[in-house]
Amino acid sequence: KEWLSKGHGEYREIPSERDFFQEVKESKNVVCHFYRDTTFRCQIMDKHLSVLAKKHVETKFLKLNAEKSPFLCERLRIKVIPTLALVKDGKTQDYVVGFTDLGNTDDFTTETLEWRLGCADVINYR
């Protein structure tokens, strides 16, 4: 219940960089998708993250428009879209950059992404 009250269990967009810092402070595990509207692969990532957000309530799943977050993209050195920032205890521990770790293909499975997030220990993956 506490997780759900903090926005876990759903995949949602946050409006600004300031919201990012607030959201990350509230939750132990956060996956944040830095996306751009015009990038087709971001839609593929969205589809998988929507599924995983419902399945892994222990982690908060967010998306942030990279074009509206230049400070954060600079600070986190985000150059490739899509990039997932994997945050534990308020610190960015790892990144999933593009689809390289997911088999370098557009038709990777949700399970592949789940496994990769599990490797970073940002979700409970068995």
Residue frames as a rotation matrix with the C-alpha (Angstrom) as fourth column:
LYS 1
0.567 0.824 0.000 0.00
0.824 -0.567 0.000 0.00
0.000 0.000 -1.000 0.00
GLU 2
0.401 -0.495 -0.771 2.83
0.175 -0.785 0.595 2.39
-0.899 -0.374 -0.229 0.87
TRP 3
-0.664 -0.674 0.325 4.47
0.400 0.047 0.915 1.74
-0.632 0.737 0.239 -2.51
LEU 4
-0.190 0.681 0.707 1.19
0.968 0.008 0.252 2.30
0.166 0.732 -0.661 -4.37
SER 5
0.727 0.475 -0.496 0.68
0.595 -0.797 0.108 5.60
-0.344 -0.373 -0.862 -2.54
LYS 6
0.074 -0.796 -0.600 4.09
-0.079 -0.605 0.792 6.72
-0.994 -0.011 -0.108 -3.85
GLY 7
0.405 0.196 -0.893 3.18
-0.825 -0.342 -0.449 5.97
-0.394 0.919 0.023 -7.45
HIS 8
-0.761 -0.616 0.203 4.50
-0.488 0.750 0.447 2.42
-0.428 0.241 -0.871 -7.76
GLY 9
-0.362 0.611 0.704 2.63
0.373 0.787 -0.492 -0.16
-0.854 0.084 -0.513 -9.86
GLU 10
0.803 0.558 0.209 2.15
0.421 -0.284 -0.861 2.18
-0.421 0.780 -0.463 -12.81
TYR 11
-0.351 -0.864 0.362 4.35
0.897 -0.199 0.395 3.58
-0.270 0.463 0.844 -15.52
ARG 12
0.715 0.695 -0.080 3.89
0.667 -0.711 -0.224 7.33
-0.212 0.107 -0.971 -15.70
GLU 13
0.040 -0.651 0.758 5.43
0.684 -0.535 -0.496 10.48
0.729 0.538 0.424 -17.06
ILE 14
0.191 -0.041 -0.981 6.82
0.821 -0.540 0.183 13.14
-0.537 -0.840 -0.070 -14.79
PRO 15
0.885 0.384 0.263 6.62
0.464 -0.686 -0.560 16.75
-0.034 0.618 -0.786 -16.02
SER 16
0.764 -0.572 0.300 9.99
-0.430 -0.797 -0.425 18.18
0.482 0.195 -0.854 -15.02
GLU 17
-0.116 -0.925 -0.361 13.53
0.054 0.357 -0.932 17.66
0.992 -0.127 0.009 -13.80
ARG 18
-0.507 -0.050 0.860 12.52
-0.775 -0.410 -0.481 18.97
0.377 -0.911 0.170 -10.38
ASP 19
0.565 0.797 0.211 9.94
-0.822 0.525 0.220 16.17
0.064 -0.298 0.952 -10.11
PHE 20
0.437 -0.485 -0.757 12.66
-0.092 0.814 -0.574 13.63
0.895 0.320 0.311 -10.90
PHE 21
-0.618 -0.763 0.191 14.60
-0.240 -0.048 -0.970 14.53
0.749 -0.645 -0.153 -7.74
GLN 22
-0.253 0.630 0.735 11.45
-0.967 -0.141 -0.212 14.39
-0.030 -0.764 0.644 -5.60
GLU 23
0.714 0.582 -0.388 10.37
-0.633 0.774 -0.004 11.01
0.298 0.248 0.922 -7.01
VAL 24
0.157 -0.764 -0.626 13.83
-0.018 0.631 -0.775 9.49
0.987 0.133 0.085 -6.57
LYS 25
-0.660 -0.386 0.645 14.00
-0.582 -0.280 -0.763 10.65
0.475 -0.879 -0.040 -2.94
GLU 26
0.098 0.860 0.500 10.68
-0.995 0.101 0.021 8.94
-0.032 -0.500 0.866 -2.12
SER 27
0.927 0.374 -0.021 11.53
-0.372 0.914 -0.163 5.45
-0.042 0.159 0.986 -3.39
LYS 28
0.303 -0.835 0.459 14.38
-0.229 0.404 0.886 2.99
-0.925 -0.374 -0.069 -2.91
ASN 29
-0.541 -0.449 0.711 14.26
0.497 0.512 0.701 1.66
-0.678 0.733 -0.054 -6.51
VAL 30
0.415 0.642 -0.644 13.45
-0.217 -0.618 -0.756 3.78
-0.883 0.454 -0.117 -9.56
VAL 31
-0.376 -0.416 0.828 13.66
0.797 0.311 0.518 3.10
-0.473 0.854 0.215 -13.30
CYS 32
0.280 0.447 -0.850 13.48
-0.050 -0.877 -0.478 6.34
-0.959 0.176 -0.223 -15.31
HIS 33
0.081 -0.131 0.988 13.13
0.932 0.361 -0.028 6.21
-0.353 0.923 0.151 -19.10
PHE 34
-0.227 -0.208 -0.951 14.62
-0.147 -0.958 0.244 9.26
-0.963 0.196 0.187 -20.83
TYR 35
-0.082 0.355 0.931 12.69
0.845 0.521 -0.124 9.46
-0.529 0.776 -0.343 -24.09
ARG 36
-0.790 -0.004 -0.613 11.95
-0.291 -0.877 0.381 11.66
-0.540 0.480 0.692 -27.07
ASP 37
0.177 0.983 0.040 8.55
-0.353 0.101 -0.930 11.76
-0.919 0.151 0.365 -28.82
THR 38
0.540 0.040 -0.841 10.10
-0.836 -0.096 -0.541 11.40
-0.102 0.995 -0.018 -32.26
THR 39
-0.568 -0.814 -0.122 12.14
-0.819 0.574 -0.013 8.28
0.081 0.092 -0.992 -31.40
PHE 40
0.221 0.712 -0.666 10.36
-0.660 0.612 0.435 5.09
0.718 0.344 0.605 -32.44
ARG 41
-0.327 -0.437 -0.838 12.38
0.211 0.830 -0.515 2.89
0.921 -0.346 -0.179 -30.07
CYS 42
-0.909 0.059 0.413 11.05
-0.398 -0.422 -0.815 4.85
0.126 -0.905 0.407 -27.09
GLN 43
0.073 0.997 -0.027 7.57
-0.977 0.077 0.197 3.52
0.199 0.012 0.980 -27.90
ILE 44
0.211 -0.106 -0.972 8.94
-0.096 0.987 -0.129 -0.03
0.973 0.120 0.199 -27.86
MET 45
-0.794 -0.581 -0.179 10.52
0.159 0.087 -0.984 0.66
0.587 -0.809 0.024 -24.46
ASP 46
-0.569 0.664 0.486 7.24
-0.813 -0.545 -0.206 2.17
0.128 -0.512 0.849 -23.17
LYS 47
0.326 0.741 -0.587 5.35
-0.645 0.628 0.435 -1.02
0.691 0.237 0.683 -24.03
HIS 48
-0.031 -0.433 -0.901 7.73
0.356 0.837 -0.415 -3.22
0.934 -0.334 0.128 -22.00
LEU 49
-0.912 -0.377 0.160 7.99
0.019 -0.429 -0.903 -0.79
0.409 -0.821 0.399 -19.06
SER 50
-0.215 0.923 0.319 4.18
-0.888 -0.321 0.329 -0.61
0.406 -0.213 0.889 -18.76
VAL 51
0.506 0.347 -0.790 4.08
-0.139 0.936 0.323 -4.38
0.852 -0.054 0.522 -18.28
LEU 52
-0.276 -0.745 -0.607 6.98
0.545 0.399 -0.738 -4.43
0.792 -0.535 0.296 -15.80
ALA 53
-0.718 0.041 0.695 5.58
-0.448 -0.791 -0.417 -1.55
0.532 -0.611 0.586 -13.71
LYS 54
0.341 0.926 0.163 2.48
-0.808 0.200 0.554 -3.62
0.480 -0.321 0.816 -12.89
LYS 55
0.625 -0.132 -0.769 4.53
0.158 0.987 -0.041 -6.75
0.764 -0.096 0.638 -12.18
HIS 56
-0.239 -0.828 -0.507 7.27
0.824 0.103 -0.557 -5.14
0.513 -0.551 0.658 -10.05
VAL 57
0.699 0.645 0.310 5.46
0.353 -0.688 0.634 -2.92
0.622 -0.334 -0.708 -7.57
GLU 58
0.550 -0.568 -0.612 8.65
0.733 -0.023 0.680 -2.72
-0.400 -0.823 0.404 -5.47
THR 59
-0.602 -0.796 0.059 10.11
0.682 -0.474 0.557 -0.36
-0.416 0.375 0.829 -8.09
LYS 60
0.322 0.656 -0.683 8.87
0.095 -0.740 -0.666 3.00
-0.942 0.150 -0.301 -9.37
PHE 61
-0.319 -0.345 0.883 8.75
0.885 0.224 0.407 3.28
-0.338 0.911 0.235 -13.19
LEU 62
0.355 0.356 -0.864 8.91
0.151 -0.934 -0.323 6.79
-0.923 -0.016 -0.385 -14.66
LYS 63
0.075 -0.394 0.916 9.50
0.997 0.002 -0.081 8.50
0.030 0.919 0.393 -17.98
LEU 64
0.301 -0.096 -0.949 10.94
0.254 -0.951 0.177 11.94
-0.919 -0.294 -0.261 -18.59
ASN 65
0.919 0.062 0.389 11.16
0.393 -0.199 -0.897 13.83
0.022 0.978 -0.208 -21.87
ALA 66
0.105 -0.988 -0.116 14.88
0.932 0.057 0.358 14.23
-0.347 -0.146 0.926 -22.55
GLU 67
-0.253 -0.184 0.950 14.32
0.713 -0.699 0.055 17.39
0.654 0.691 0.309 -24.60
LYS 68
0.570 0.530 0.627 12.72
-0.061 -0.734 0.676 19.08
0.819 -0.424 -0.387 -21.58
SER 69
0.973 -0.229 -0.033 15.48
0.081 0.202 0.976 17.93
-0.216 -0.952 0.215 -19.20
PRO 70
0.645 -0.763 0.039 18.80
-0.063 -0.104 -0.993 19.27
0.761 0.638 -0.115 -20.51
PHE 71
0.157 -0.594 0.789 20.33
-0.942 -0.329 -0.061 19.70
0.296 -0.734 -0.612 -17.04
LEU 72
0.485 0.119 0.867 19.58
-0.572 0.793 0.211 16.13
-0.662 -0.598 0.452 -15.99
CYS 73
0.984 -0.124 0.130 20.70
0.180 0.635 -0.751 14.66
0.011 0.762 0.647 -19.33
GLU 74
0.413 -0.877 0.245 23.98
-0.420 -0.422 -0.803 16.56
0.808 0.229 -0.543 -19.01
ARG 75
0.092 -0.358 0.929 24.47
-0.996 -0.037 0.084 15.55
0.004 -0.933 -0.360 -15.37
LEU 76
0.454 0.158 0.877 23.68
-0.336 0.942 0.004 11.88
-0.825 -0.296 0.481 -16.01
ARG 77
-0.551 -0.748 -0.370 25.63
-0.571 0.014 0.821 11.95
-0.609 0.663 -0.436 -19.31
ILE 78
0.092 0.675 0.732 22.65
0.367 0.660 -0.655 10.73
-0.926 0.329 -0.187 -21.35
LYS 79
-0.585 -0.412 -0.698 23.54
-0.502 -0.492 0.711 10.85
-0.637 0.767 0.081 -25.05
VAL 80
-0.935 0.245 -0.257 21.52
-0.057 0.611 0.790 7.97
0.351 0.753 -0.557 -26.55
ILE 81
-0.337 0.905 0.259 17.72
-0.829 -0.154 -0.538 7.81
-0.447 -0.395 0.802 -26.55
PRO 82
0.750 0.590 0.300 16.14
-0.265 -0.148 0.953 5.69
0.607 -0.794 0.045 -25.16
THR 83
-0.553 -0.816 -0.167 18.19
-0.113 0.272 -0.956 5.45
0.825 -0.509 -0.243 -21.98
LEU 84
0.688 0.667 -0.286 16.96
0.198 0.206 0.958 3.98
0.698 -0.716 0.009 -18.71
ALA 85
-0.356 -0.714 0.603 18.54
-0.575 -0.341 -0.744 5.43
0.736 -0.612 -0.290 -15.57
LEU 86
0.336 0.400 -0.853 18.46
0.366 0.779 0.510 2.80
0.868 -0.483 0.116 -12.81
VAL 87
-0.206 -0.317 0.926 18.37
-0.546 -0.748 -0.378 4.51
0.812 -0.583 -0.019 -9.43
LYS 88
0.259 0.210 -0.943 18.88
0.629 0.704 0.329 2.86
0.733 -0.679 0.050 -6.03
ASP 89
0.283 -0.088 -0.955 18.70
0.919 -0.260 0.296 4.82
-0.274 -0.962 0.007 -2.77
GLY 90
0.806 0.194 -0.559 18.72
0.137 -0.980 -0.143 8.14
-0.576 0.038 -0.817 -4.62
LYS 91
-0.104 -0.906 -0.411 21.87
-0.546 -0.293 0.785 7.39
-0.831 0.307 -0.464 -6.65
THR 92
0.734 0.292 -0.613 22.02
-0.679 0.304 -0.668 6.41
-0.008 0.907 0.421 -10.31
GLN 93
0.270 -0.598 0.755 23.70
-0.363 0.663 0.655 2.99
-0.892 -0.450 -0.038 -10.21
ASP 94
-0.579 -0.358 0.733 23.42
0.409 0.649 0.641 1.82
-0.705 0.671 -0.229 -13.80
TYR 95
-0.170 0.506 -0.846 22.05
-0.755 -0.619 -0.219 2.61
-0.634 0.601 0.487 -17.25
VAL 96
-0.034 0.163 0.986 20.39
0.650 0.753 -0.102 0.66
-0.760 0.637 -0.131 -20.04
VAL 97
-0.274 -0.209 -0.939 21.54
-0.415 -0.855 0.311 2.59
-0.868 0.475 0.148 -23.10
GLY 98
-0.278 0.256 -0.926 19.60
-0.951 0.066 0.303 1.96
0.139 0.964 0.225 -26.29
PHE 99
0.787 0.616 0.034 18.95
-0.617 0.785 0.056 -1.72
0.008 -0.065 0.998 -27.00
THR 100
-0.029 -0.912 -0.409 22.57
-0.768 0.282 -0.575 -2.92
0.640 0.298 -0.709 -26.84
ASP 101
-0.782 -0.292 0.550 22.08
-0.612 0.525 -0.591 -4.89
-0.116 -0.799 -0.590 -23.59
LEU 102
0.007 0.918 0.397 18.76
-0.539 0.338 -0.771 -6.26
-0.842 -0.208 0.497 -24.87
GLY 103
0.099 -0.054 0.994 20.10
0.527 0.850 -0.006 -8.21
-0.844 0.525 0.112 -27.84
ASN 104
-0.700 -0.439 -0.563 20.54
-0.124 -0.702 0.701 -5.20
-0.703 0.561 0.437 -30.15
THR 105
-0.815 0.511 0.273 17.14
0.476 0.320 0.819 -5.85
0.331 0.797 -0.504 -31.72
ASP 106
-0.669 0.638 0.382 13.80
-0.626 -0.760 0.172 -4.01
0.400 -0.124 0.908 -31.75
ASP 107
0.321 0.890 -0.324 11.88
-0.548 0.454 0.703 -7.18
0.773 -0.048 0.633 -30.95
PHE 108
-0.820 -0.560 -0.118 13.49
-0.167 0.431 -0.887 -8.05
0.547 -0.708 -0.447 -27.61
THR 109
-0.005 0.852 -0.523 11.13
0.535 0.444 0.718 -9.61
0.845 -0.277 -0.458 -25.06
THR 110
0.576 0.294 0.763 9.82
-0.476 -0.638 0.605 -8.04
0.665 -0.711 -0.228 -21.87
GLU 111
0.964 -0.227 -0.139 11.62
0.259 0.686 0.680 -10.90
-0.059 -0.691 0.720 -20.07
THR 112
0.168 -0.951 0.259 14.95
0.845 0.004 -0.535 -9.75
0.508 0.309 0.804 -21.53
LEU 113
-0.069 -0.128 0.989 14.43
-0.169 -0.976 -0.138 -6.25
0.983 -0.177 0.046 -20.14
GLU 114
0.846 0.436 0.308 13.25
-0.389 0.108 0.915 -7.73
0.365 -0.894 0.261 -16.84
TRP 115
0.699 -0.666 -0.262 16.43
0.706 0.701 0.101 -9.84
0.117 -0.256 0.960 -16.65
ARG 116
-0.134 -0.794 0.594 18.59
0.580 -0.548 -0.602 -6.75
0.803 0.264 0.534 -17.37
LEU 117
0.210 0.282 0.936 16.86
-0.523 -0.776 0.351 -4.70
0.826 -0.564 -0.016 -14.64
GLY 118
0.986 0.145 -0.076 17.31
-0.034 0.635 0.772 -7.69
0.160 -0.759 0.632 -12.32
CYS 119
0.309 -0.949 -0.060 21.06
0.806 0.295 -0.513 -7.71
0.505 0.110 0.856 -13.04
ALA 120
-0.391 -0.409 0.825 21.19
0.031 -0.901 -0.432 -4.13
0.920 -0.143 0.365 -11.76
ASP 121
-0.632 0.192 -0.751 19.22
0.753 0.381 -0.537 -5.22
0.183 -0.904 -0.385 -8.68
VAL 122
-0.932 0.354 0.080 16.65
-0.361 -0.929 -0.086 -2.48
0.044 -0.109 0.993 -9.27
ILE 123
0.224 0.971 -0.089 13.80
-0.873 0.240 0.425 -5.05
0.434 -0.018 0.901 -9.35
ASN 124
-0.150 -0.194 0.969 13.35
-0.664 0.746 0.047 -8.34
-0.732 -0.637 -0.241 -7.49
TYR 125
0.391 0.201 -0.898 14.12
-0.878 0.374 -0.299 -10.83
0.276 0.905 0.323 -10.26
ARG 126
0.145 -0.310 0.940 14.43
-0.512 0.789 0.339 -14.56
-0.846 -0.531 -0.044 -9.73
